[in-house]
Amino acid sequence: MKRLLRNLIPVLIVGLLLYVLIDFKHVETLTPQERAAIERYRQELLHGTLATEGPSRPILTESEFQMVAQSINKLHQYENYLVYGEEWGYPIPNKDQEFQKLFLWIDQKERSRTPYRPFFSALREDLTNTKKQWGTEYSHNILHDLEEFAFSSQISTASSHGVSKTLDVMKQQGLKLIEQDKRLKRGMPPSPQHP
């Protein structure tokens, strides 16, 4: 009898634990109204990026947008590699050159277009904070927000970390980033530099 109880008690304990844990597995699905509300929220979150309100002239040309987006993507991938591991990103050999390229571009833009000084100042502040705290989750979060929400050509399903000053300025001022190719507006095919 003792031998039977010795074998039966662990089985009963495991069975009881499984029974209790089954309740934790219960997941509710969202109703169509809740999904629609979430999608509306995502679109409003990116309103600053895709808005047509505010100043009539966009901030960047498509080629500038692509250049900045590529640099931020590279830095974000390197930050993913450092913070989360090699399966989430990759190192780049020229991190300082990418930062330098972005800072030089910001300097040039600040000198030429003063109405957008708050946007460029916020972007400079975000990149400066990223560089100062390189290799931390905080700097990763800034780069994530910039890549997913500011320098993205489509609505992202990712969640914002809410640490980017650039996004705040874009939302407050209703800025749109990309200046469309003039040829596209006239119904002509895009120039070779615009795929």
CORLINHU-V404900 format. One record per helix or strand. SS is the DSSP state (a for helix, b for strand). FROM is the first residue (numbers start at 1). LEN is the number of residues. If there is no record, write none. Layout:
ss={SS/SS}
from={FROM/FROM}
len={LEN/LEN}
//
This chain:
ss={a/a/a/b/a/a/a/a/a/b/b/a}
from={2/32/47/60/62/95/114/137/165/176/178/182}
len={23/14/4/2/23/18/19/14/9/1/2/4}
//
